[in-house]
Amino acid sequence: MPLPLADFLLQNRDAIMEAWEAEVRHIPAARALGPRALRDGLPRLLEVVATMMRRSLPPARFDASLDAISDHHALERLGEGFDLRQVVAEYRLLRSCVLRLWARRGGATPRPEEERIFHEAMDEAVAASVIRYSRARERAVHALDRISAAALGNPDMASFLPHLLQVLRETVASVDVAVVLLRDGDFLRAEAAVGEGVDVGGRVAIGRGFAGGVAATREPVLVGDARSDPRVQSDVVRASDIRALYGVPLLLDGTLMGVALMGSRGSGELSEEDQLLFRAMAARATALLAQARSHAREREARAEAEASLARLRESEEGLRRWEEVFTRMGVGVAVVDAANDVLLDVNPAFARMHGVMPGDLIGQHQEVTLAPEARGMLPRHTSVARSKPSHEYESLHMRKDGSRFPVFTHVTALRDELGRVERHVVTVLDITQRRAVEADRQRLLSDIESERARLAAVLEQLPAGVFIAEAPSGRLVMANRHVATLTGRPFQPMTTVEESTVTYGVCHADGQPYVPQEWPLTRSLRTGEVVQNEEVLLRHEDGRTLSVLVSSAPIRDRDGAIIAGVATLADVTERRRAQEAALQAARFGERLIAIVSHDLRNPLNAIHLSTTQLLHSEALPERERRLTTRIARSTARMTRMISELLDFTRGRLGGGIPIQRVTGDLRGVVRQAVEELEAAWPERTLRLNVAPGRYEGQWDGDRLLQVVSNLGGNALQYSASDAPVTLSLSDGGDVVRLEVNNPGEPITEEAMHHLFDPFRRGSHSANQGSGGLGLGLYIVEQVVKGHGGHIDVTSTAEAGTTFRVTLPRAPAPPPAG
């Protein structure tokens, strides 16, 4: 049975659109559109026409059914660059495709009423599109003409943009606010605005807020209520009672130039015709903005050209002067062709230092001026000079008689207008004398450092405190270790002698406080007096009063002027010497560990960074790589020792190792520790078993990393080289458990009793390497206790040695009351 036309339209809509698309692609404006944008509302038009034929609607009902489709299609085509003839051609091709395909597939002759409705519907769609297209185009052309007129009367952007926005407000009645934001790097700057509530000059980052989002996506965006839409982040816009807000990117050849916004307070909608008009005006404005910028650049270029011409005329005389300087200057200068390293010109000084005439070098390769042993580095320096504006290096040149001399070379690259290196200007300075002076200076510095080291060693070994102060300021510049022992205070450089008398609470033997000018060292600095064994009372930091013998003397230069002063302090408190010595030794020992441990970190960090760079070098020979690896391991072991000493000192002086809890996942800590152990022991096998469960809690991640590293390191150190070490993590509800197991010889019963004591170490076999300070397990226990957990260990020949750590997820609540 033949298929009615209405049913054919509904059942074969996609086939009709494919046939239509193949023909409509011949229209130039349609070639660049994607399938979805090309078809637009036409598939819906076929459905509406089929429905109208089924219902046999009269022509009076056509407008309401077709207006929305034709209006939208006409406006979209206008925005995509179609002219009116091309819009009409689309409908004509659609009509012919429908009738041709329907006839080809054996369709029945359409009923007169059905055929009338089809043709009248298509005619009505064409008419509506033509009317809407013409009206919108006329409105757009009028607005664009006004924009062009405004641009002609206002060639610069500052005066053109406000006229552009005023034209927009007068053309679109519903617009209350309009803004143009121009791109400034990664920001948009409000360049011009009309309406209330807009801050000209304000900036917004691309990707932030409504305007930044339009710039980032480069697509127009419409919001119905700017007061509540989350994309609108500006408080000014929210407070200005704007409802409908429409943003359009200003694009020129794919380059973002800015964003244009228009807003309405009276309506939550902006018509498609208004949006199209705004996009057309924005496109025209973009071109005019580019033109204005081009004119500005043109004016700048013209002014620059005129200035350059003036400078060129002024430089002609300067060029002649430079030619004279080039000839007469005492530094060697050569001009080298960058393409083949041939000497194009040399000044007399350059030729003289090589023992030849200038003509003997011109045309020669640059390497003839270098000593044979230095020529191998010339290509590398030439390559670097091509990639940089200038390059400096030291080299060895050769005279005509074969003698060598060191030079300092500065190379400047001269480029052509395309940026290619054309020539090199090489400045050569003979540094023979400078090398000799530098060698003498280095020897002198070495001698000074040796003397200073010997002096420091002597001062450190003296059983008396020693102060050295500079004259005439009295600033203390040095004190030996015994000063801190006598006073109980670390030495504070940059203080003065007068300040130290107050700080140390010095008094005469009869208890009367010292006036600063009476202090022996002050007298030696000011008058040159030599003071011997003057007894004073010195207040120790802990409140004790010591009886001290002070001697001082001036230090003079060759001319006899006083340049410094030295004072010695000897403790003569006989009755309390033993008691004070014991107390002082205990305190000094604690502080010494902390100070030495802390100060050793800097050189160790330097060693660690250096070895790391060496190990990453591909040019390092294998023997040196093994030595460097041994240094790196020793450095890491020393760093661990220092950290253990610091932790031990904190634990002893501060009431325990401090724990800083933060919320985190313990699995990450354990995995990090395993990765570090694998890196440090690449030849060993480590296994990590993490049971299913939850491992979040409040932990001190750095301290627990220390726990896992110490336990894992001990397991690797005290087991055979081919034995695997296993770390297991399990969820225990309110607690998390960690087990570290290694096979091998069990721990003895006697060692078990002192396993967590500080400064105790287990035995080592020949292949287990050197150990640490015996603080690892002591610190592990302190960190676990600091988390409110506990640690225990089992060790048998069959099961090996297993350390079990139990950690609560959160700290225990404080006791009531």
RARAJO-V274927 format. One record per pair of residues at least 12 apart in sequence whose ideal C-beta (glycine too) atoms are under 7 Angstrom apart, sorted by the first residue. I is the first residue (numbers start at 1). GAP is how many residues later the second one is. Records with the same first field share a line. If there is no record, write none. Layout:
I = GAP / GAP
This chain:
2 = 104 / 105 / 106
3 = 104 / 105
4 = 104 / 110
5 = 48 / 97 / 102 / 105 / 109 / 113
6 = 44 / 47 / 48 / 108
8 = 94 / 99
9 = 37 / 40 / 41 / 89
10 = 37 / 40
12 = 89
13 = 30 / 33
15 = 86
16 = 30 / 81 / 82 / 85
17 = 22 / 25 / 26
19 = 78 / 82
20 = 73 / 74 / 77
21 = 14 / 17 / 18
23 = 70 / 74
24 = 66 / 69
27 = 59 / 62
29 = 51 / 52 / 53 / 57
33 = 47
40 = 33 / 36
41 = 28 / 31 / 32
42 = 52
44 = 25
45 = 24 / 80
48 = 17 / 18 / 21
49 = 69 / 72
52 = 13 / 65 / 69
53 = 61 / 64 / 65
56 = 57 / 61
57 = 60
59 = 61
62 = 58 / 59 / 62
66 = 55 / 58 / 59 / 62
67 = 61
69 = 56
70 = 55 / 58 / 59 / 62
71 = 57 / 61
72 = 200
73 = 56
74 = 13 / 55 / 58 / 59 / 62
75 = 57 / 61 / 197 / 198 / 201
77 = 56
78 = 55 / 58 / 59 / 198
79 = 197 / 200
84 = 46 / 49 / 50
87 = 42 / 46
88 = 38 / 42
91 = 31 / 34 / 35
95 = 27
136 = 137 / 140
139 = 138
140 = 137 / 140
143 = 24 / 28 / 134 / 138
144 = 136 / 137 / 140
146 = 21
147 = 17 / 20 / 134 / 137 / 138 / 141
150 = 13 / 14 / 17
151 = 137
155 = 137 / 140
156 = 136
157 = 132 / 135
160 = 128 / 132
161 = 19 / 30 / 31
162 = 30 / 32
164 = 121
165 = 13 / 15 / 27 / 28 / 29
166 = 28
168 = 94 / 113
169 = 25
171 = 106
172 = 90 / 102 / 105 / 106
174 = 90 / 92 / 93 / 96 / 100
175 = 87 / 89
176 = 19 / 87 / 88 / 89
177 = 18 / 20 / 21 / 63 / 65 / 86
178 = 15 / 16 / 17 / 83 / 84
179 = 14 / 19 / 82
180 = 12 / 78 / 80
181 = 30 / 77 / 78
182 = 75 / 76
183 = 73 / 74 / 75
186 = 19 / 20
187 = 16 / 17 / 18 / 19
188 = 15 / 16 / 18 / 23 / 24 / 27 / 70 / 71
189 = 12 / 14
190 = 12
196 = 44
197 = 39 / 42 / 43
198 = 38
199 = 37
208 = 25
209 = 23 / 24 / 25
210 = 21 / 22 / 35 / 37
211 = 36 / 48 / 50
213 = 18
214 = 33 / 35 / 45
215 = 34 / 41 / 44
218 = 31 / 33 / 38
220 = 26 / 27 / 28 / 59
221 = 26
222 = 24 / 48 / 53
223 = 22
224 = 19 / 20 / 44 / 45
225 = 18 / 43
226 = 12 / 16 / 17 / 19 / 37
227 = 14
232 = 13
241 = 24
242 = 21 / 23
243 = 21 / 22 / 24 / 25
244 = 19 / 20 / 23 / 24 / 25 / 26
245 = 16 / 18
246 = 16 / 24 / 29 / 32
247 = 12 / 14
248 = 12 / 30 / 31 / 34
250 = 32 / 35 / 36
251 = 35
252 = 34 / 35 / 38
257 = 29 / 32 / 33
260 = 22 / 25
262 = 16
326 = 21
327 = 20 / 21
329 = 18 / 20
330 = 19
331 = 18 / 96 / 98
332 = 15 / 17 / 18 / 21 / 96
333 = 14 / 17 / 92 / 94
334 = 12 / 16 / 92
335 = 88 / 90
336 = 30 / 87 / 88 / 90
337 = 86
338 = 48 / 83 / 84 / 85 / 86
341 = 24 / 25 / 41
342 = 21 / 23
343 = 18 / 19 / 20 / 21 / 23
344 = 18 / 79
345 = 17
346 = 12 / 15 / 16
350 = 78
353 = 77
354 = 15 / 43 / 45 / 46
355 = 44 / 45 / 46
356 = 44
366 = 12
369 = 28
370 = 25 / 26 / 27 / 28
371 = 25 / 26 / 27 / 33
373 = 23
374 = 21 / 22
377 = 18
381 = 12
385 = 26 / 28 / 39
386 = 27 / 35
389 = 24
390 = 20 / 21 / 22
391 = 20
392 = 17 / 18
393 = 16
394 = 12 / 14
395 = 12 / 14
405 = 25 / 27
406 = 25 / 26 / 29
407 = 21 / 22 / 23 / 24
408 = 21 / 23
409 = 17 / 19
410 = 17
411 = 13 / 15
412 = 12 / 13
459 = 21
460 = 20 / 21
462 = 18 / 20
463 = 19
464 = 18 / 104 / 105 / 106
465 = 15 / 17 / 18 / 21 / 103 / 104
466 = 13 / 14 / 17 / 100 / 102
467 = 12 / 16 / 54 / 99 / 100
468 = 96 / 98
469 = 28 / 52 / 56 / 95 / 96
470 = 94
471 = 54 / 91 / 92 / 93 / 94
472 = 53
473 = 23
474 = 22 / 23 / 24 / 48 / 51
475 = 19 / 21
476 = 17 / 19 / 20 / 21 / 24
477 = 16
479 = 12
483 = 86
485 = 99 / 103
486 = 52 / 60 / 62 / 83 / 85
487 = 17 / 51 / 53 / 54
488 = 52 / 53 / 54
489 = 52
497 = 22 / 24 / 25
498 = 18 / 24
501 = 13 / 15 / 18
504 = 34 / 35
505 = 34
506 = 13 / 30 / 31 / 32
507 = 29 / 30
508 = 28
509 = 26 / 27 / 28
511 = 26
520 = 14 / 30 / 32 / 47
521 = 31 / 44 / 46
524 = 28 / 29 / 30 / 41
525 = 29 / 37 / 40
528 = 26 / 34
530 = 23
531 = 19 / 20 / 21
532 = 19
533 = 16 / 18
534 = 16
535 = 12 / 14
536 = 12 / 14
544 = 36
546 = 25 / 27
547 = 25 / 26
548 = 21 / 22 / 23 / 24
549 = 21 / 23
550 = 17 / 19
551 = 16 / 17
552 = 13 / 14 / 15
553 = 13
590 = 59 / 62 / 63
593 = 52 / 56
594 = 52 / 55
597 = 45 / 48 / 49
598 = 48
600 = 42
601 = 41
604 = 31 / 34 / 35
607 = 24 / 28
608 = 24 / 27
611 = 17 / 20 / 21 / 24
614 = 14
615 = 13 / 14 / 17
636 = 44
637 = 135
640 = 132
641 = 131 / 132
644 = 128 / 129 / 131 / 132 / 135
645 = 128
647 = 132
648 = 110 / 127 / 130
651 = 131
656 = 126 / 130
657 = 122 / 125 / 126 / 129
659 = 41 / 44 / 127 / 128
660 = 40
661 = 37 / 38 / 39 / 150
662 = 36
663 = 33 / 35
664 = 35 / 37
665 = 30 / 31
666 = 29 / 31 / 33 / 38 / 63 / 70
667 = 23 / 28 / 62
669 = 30 / 32 / 35 / 36 / 39
670 = 18 / 38 / 57 / 59 / 68
671 = 17
672 = 33
673 = 32 / 35 / 36 / 39
674 = 12 / 14 / 53
676 = 33
677 = 32 / 35 / 36 / 39
681 = 35
683 = 38
684 = 32 / 41
685 = 39
686 = 39 / 41
687 = 37 / 39 / 40
688 = 39
689 = 37 / 39
690 = 39
691 = 38 / 39 / 40
693 = 37 / 38
694 = 37
695 = 34 / 36 / 41
697 = 39 / 112 / 113
698 = 111 / 112 / 113
699 = 88
703 = 80
704 = 79
706 = 73 / 77
707 = 73 / 76 / 77 / 98
710 = 66 / 67 / 69 / 70
711 = 29 / 69 / 92
712 = 13 / 15 / 28
714 = 62
715 = 25 / 27
717 = 51 / 52
718 = 24 / 26 / 44 / 50
719 = 23 / 24 / 25
720 = 24
721 = 46
723 = 19 / 20 / 21
725 = 17
726 = 15
727 = 13
734 = 74 / 75
735 = 71 / 72 / 73 / 74
736 = 71 / 73
737 = 67 / 68 / 69
738 = 67
739 = 63 / 65
740 = 62 / 63
741 = 59 / 60 / 61
742 = 58 / 59
743 = 57
744 = 56 / 57
746 = 49 / 50 / 51 / 55
747 = 48 / 54
755 = 22 / 38
756 = 21 / 22 / 25
757 = 21
758 = 16 / 17 / 20
759 = 14 / 15 / 16
760 = 14
761 = 13
784 = 21 / 23
787 = 20
788 = 20 / 23 / 24
789 = 16 / 17 / 18 / 19
790 = 16
791 = 12 / 13 / 14
792 = 12
